[in-house]
Amino acid sequence: MVKPKKSLGQHFLRDENIAHRIADTLNEYRHLPLLEVGPGTGALTRFLLETGYDLKVVEIDLESAAYLERHFPALQGRILVEDFLQMDLHNLFQGNPFCLTGNYPYCISSQIFFKLLEHKNHIPCCTGMIQKETALRLAASHGGRIYGITSVLIQTWYDVEYLFTVDENVFSPPPKVKSAVVRLTRNRRTALPCDETLFRQLVKTAFNQRRKILRNSLRPFFDRTPRPALLESPLLNLRPEQLPFEAFIDLTLLLT
């Protein structure tokens, strides 16, 4: 058996019922290829294979990859021993759309979702298990203290569902936090009506000083673009967590 490695943030799922429920989160997308991130010893992988997905797995841990190769013959030639964050996903399935799932390492889950955004036009659905706190941030509505950068950037392109909470005792070793399973489904937005790079910069700048009203935190943008319509906007008298993501689009438009 593979020994979980603390350096990789490994917490192997031991509950078959939970693994089966995660596999079921992708039922509407069985016609698409699927990439599983961090399969570990294959608790989720087994159910994905039984469902018949065109499955590839990416596993950075050599010991786990060797275990998967021994115990899952159907994965022959489909185990990618790589760092997901460094992978080129464009040609993973001959350039075709695919879905993403996994029991994601909590220490890099935010980075995984930012990589998802880089490939949003190729990934219509992403599901999986993450730290509960991160899941709540992804699904948070404006007006709450946990609503932030990740909430805005993800919800601009994906509909987020917090599906269910997972107790820490179903893992080996048990993490010190609870977990949650989420589903992100690509919305119909094909492009922003504003400069996307500027939009991301504005959102990050606003939330990096979230206690300030936007008139103060976004001042560097105003100095660069002193437009009367922007300076008179009532949005500037609010704090960032008070704005739905659409309002950040409106602000970006006022800057250009």
C-alpha positions in Angstrom: 0.0 0.0 0.0 1.2 3.5 -0.7 2.1 5.6 2.3 0.5 9.1 2.1 3.2 11.8 1.8 2.7 15.0 3.8 4.9 17.0 1.3 2.3 16.3 -1.4 -0.7 17.0 0.8 -1.9 13.4 0.3 -5.0 12.3 2.2 -6.3 9.1 0.6 -10.1 8.6 0.4 -11.2 5.3 2.0 -15.0 5.6 1.8 -16.4 3.9 -1.3 -19.7 5.6 -1.0 -18.2 9.1 -1.1 -16.0 8.0 -4.1 -19.1 6.7 -5.9 -21.0 10.0 -5.2 -18.1 12.1 -6.6 -18.1 9.9 -9.8 -21.8 10.5 -10.1 -21.4 14.3 -10.2 -20.3 14.0 -13.8 -23.2 11.9 -15.1 -24.4 14.4 -17.6 -20.9 14.5 -19.2 -20.3 10.8 -19.8 -19.9 11.5 -23.5 -16.8 13.6 -22.9 -13.2 12.6 -22.0 -12.2 13.0 -18.4 -9.0 13.9 -16.6 -8.6 12.9 -12.9 -6.1 14.9 -10.9 -4.3 13.2 -8.1 -5.8 9.7 -8.1 -3.6 8.5 -5.4 -4.5 4.8 -4.9 -7.5 4.9 -7.1 -10.5 5.2 -4.8 -12.3 7.4 -7.2 -10.6 6.0 -10.3 -12.3 2.6 -9.9 -15.8 4.1 -10.2 -14.8 6.3 -13.1 -13.5 3.3 -15.0 -16.6 1.3 -14.2 -18.7 4.1 -15.6 -16.8 3.8 -18.9 -15.2 7.2 -19.2 -12.5 7.9 -21.7 -10.2 8.5 -18.7 -6.7 9.8 -18.2 -5.2 10.4 -14.7 -2.3 12.8 -13.7 -0.3 11.8 -10.7 2.9 13.5 -9.6 3.8 10.8 -7.0 5.8 8.0 -8.6 4.8 5.5 -5.9 1.1 6.2 -6.5 1.6 6.0 -10.2 3.2 2.6 -9.9 0.4 1.4 -7.7 -2.2 2.5 -10.2 -0.3 0.8 -13.0 -0.3 -2.5 -11.1 -3.9 -2.5 -9.9 -5.7 -0.8 -12.8 -4.7 -2.5 -16.1 -7.3 -0.4 -18.0 -5.1 2.7 -17.3 -2.2 1.4 -19.3 -0.8 4.3 -21.3 -3.2 6.7 -19.5 -1.2 7.5 -16.4 0.5 10.9 -16.8 3.3 11.2 -14.2 3.4 15.0 -14.2 2.6 18.1 -12.2 -0.9 19.1 -13.2 -0.1 22.8 -12.7 2.7 22.6 -15.3 0.8 20.5 -17.9 -0.1 21.7 -21.3 -3.8 20.8 -21.5 -4.4 22.1 -25.1 -3.8 18.8 -26.8 -4.6 16.4 -24.0 -7.5 14.8 -25.8 -6.5 15.8 -29.3 -7.8 19.3 -28.6 -11.3 18.2 -27.8 -13.3 19.4 -24.8 -12.9 17.3 -21.6 -14.0 17.4 -18.0 -11.9 17.6 -14.8 -12.3 15.8 -11.5 -10.3 14.6 -8.5 -9.7 14.6 -4.8 -7.6 17.7 -5.2 -4.6 18.4 -2.9 -5.8 21.2 -0.7 -2.6 23.1 -0.7 -2.9 23.8 -4.5 -6.6 23.7 -5.0 -6.9 27.5 -5.7 -4.1 27.2 -8.3 -6.0 24.3 -9.9 -9.0 26.5 -10.3 -7.0 29.3 -11.8 -5.6 26.9 -14.3 -9.1 25.8 -15.0 -9.9 29.4 -16.0 -7.0 29.4 -18.4 -8.7 26.5 -20.2 -12.4 27.5 -19.6 -13.3 27.1 -23.3 -12.1 23.4 -23.3 -13.5 22.4 -19.8 -17.3 22.5 -19.6 -17.5 20.9 -16.2 -15.2 20.5 -13.2 -16.1 18.5 -10.1 -14.2 17.2 -7.1 -13.3 17.4 -3.5 -11.6 20.3 -1.9 -11.3 21.9 1.6 -14.7 23.0 2.8 -13.5 26.6 3.3 -12.3 26.8 -0.3 -15.6 25.3 -1.5 -17.6 27.9 0.4 -15.5 30.7 -1.1 -16.1 29.4 -4.6 -19.9 29.3 -4.1 -20.1 32.5 -2.0 -22.6 35.2 -3.0 -21.6 38.9 -2.7 -22.2 40.6 0.6 -20.4 38.0 2.8 -16.9 38.1 4.2 -15.8 34.9 2.4 -16.7 36.4 -1.0 -13.4 37.3 -2.7 -11.1 37.0 -5.7 -11.8 33.3 -6.4 -15.6 33.8 -6.1 -15.7 36.6 -8.6 -13.3 35.1 -11.2 -14.8 31.6 -11.1 -18.4 32.7 -11.1 -17.8 35.0 -14.1 -17.4 31.8 -16.2 -18.9 28.9 -14.2 -22.0 28.2 -12.2 -20.9 26.8 -8.9 -22.7 24.2 -6.8 -21.7 23.2 -3.3 -22.9 19.6 -3.4 -22.1 18.0 0.0 -19.8 18.1 3.0 -17.4 15.3 3.7 -16.2 14.3 7.2 -12.4 14.2 7.8 -12.6 10.6 9.2 -13.1 9.1 5.7 -9.5 9.8 4.8 -6.2 8.3 5.7 -4.6 10.2 7.3 -7.6 12.4 8.4 -7.0 16.0 7.5 -7.5 18.6 10.2 -10.4 20.2 8.2 -13.7 19.1 6.7 -14.0 18.7 3.0 -16.6 19.4 0.4 -17.6 18.3 -3.1 -18.3 20.9 -5.7 -19.4 21.1 -9.3 -18.5 23.9 -11.6 -20.5 24.1 -14.9 -19.5 26.4 -17.7 -22.0 29.1 -18.2 -23.0 30.6 -21.6 -20.7 33.5 -21.5 -18.3 33.3 -24.4 -16.4 36.6 -23.8 -16.4 39.6 -21.6 -17.5 43.0 -23.0 -14.4 44.5 -21.4 -10.7 43.8 -21.4 -10.3 40.5 -19.5 -6.8 41.2 -18.3 -7.8 44.6 -16.9 -10.9 42.9 -15.3 -8.7 40.4 -13.4 -6.3 43.2 -12.3 -9.2 45.3 -11.0 -10.7 42.4 -9.0 -7.4 41.4 -7.5 -6.5 45.0 -6.5 -10.0 45.6 -5.0 -9.9 42.5 -2.8 -6.3 42.9 -1.8 -7.5 45.9 0.1 -11.0 44.6 0.9 -11.6 46.9 3.9 -11.3 50.0 1.8 -14.1 51.4 -0.3 -13.3 51.0 -4.0 -12.8 54.8 -4.5 -9.6 54.4 -2.4 -8.4 50.9 -3.3 -8.7 51.5 -7.0 -7.2 54.9 -7.1 -4.2 53.8 -9.2 -6.6 53.0 -12.0 -8.3 56.4 -11.8 -5.0 58.3 -12.0 -4.3 56.4 -15.2 -7.8 56.9 -16.6 -9.5 60.0 -15.1 -12.9 59.5 -16.7 -15.8 61.6 -15.2 -18.3 58.7 -15.6 -16.0 56.4 -13.6 -15.4 58.9 -10.8 -19.1 59.6 -10.4 -20.1 55.9 -10.2 -21.9 55.0 -7.0 -20.1 51.6 -7.1 -16.9 53.4 -5.9 -18.6 54.1 -2.5 -18.9 50.3 -1.8 -16.4 47.7 -0.6 -15.5 44.9 -3.0 -17.5 42.2 -1.2 -20.7 44.2 -1.8 -20.4 43.9 -5.6 -21.7 41.0 -7.7 -19.2 40.0 -10.4 -21.2 41.8 -13.1 -20.5 45.1 -11.3 -16.8 44.5 -11.6 -17.4 44.1 -15.4 -19.2 47.5 -15.3 -16.3 49.1 -13.5 -13.8 47.7 -16.0 -15.9 49.1 -18.9 -15.8 52.5 -17.2 -12.0 52.3 -17.2 -11.7 51.8 -21.0 
